[in-house]
Amino acid sequence: MGPKTAACVLTFALGRAAFPVDTHVHRVATRLGWLPANTAADRAHRLLGPLVPADIRYDLHVAMITHGRAVCRAQRPRCGACVLNDLCPYRLQSAALPGQRQPAPRAGP
């Protein structure tokens, strides 16, 4: 059993404050700069677990999965629709690459 499966069992079956790092969580965390580029999955678990406060681990895990599936997708991320635009190094980097389509600016107040 790997760290993701163990964390999922602890979180979803036993109600413990573990932090599973699946593909979506890994991708979003890397794009936000919480993980170094090319961090392996097992190392991502070791790095992220202690950083996330126990009382928000479940909610953050679910929110990151939802965000990774709907907005911060692996192929063609929807940076223009992202609520984290101002905090995301990935968006700033990808917007600066030549030949890349610029994300639409967010509407302000």
JOJOCOR-V59630 format. One record per run of one state. SS is the DSSP state (2 for helix, 1 for strand, 0 for the rest). FROM is the first residue (numbers start at 1). LEN is the number of residues. If there is no record, write none. Layout:
SS_FROM_LEN ; SS_FROM_LEN
//
This chain:
0_1_2 ; 2_3_11 ; 0_14_9 ; 2_23_9 ; 0_32_9 ; 2_41_11 ; 0_52_2 ; 2_54_17 ; 0_71_8 ; 2_79_3 ; 0_82_3 ; 2_85_3 ; 0_88_1 ; 2_89_8 ; 0_97_13
//
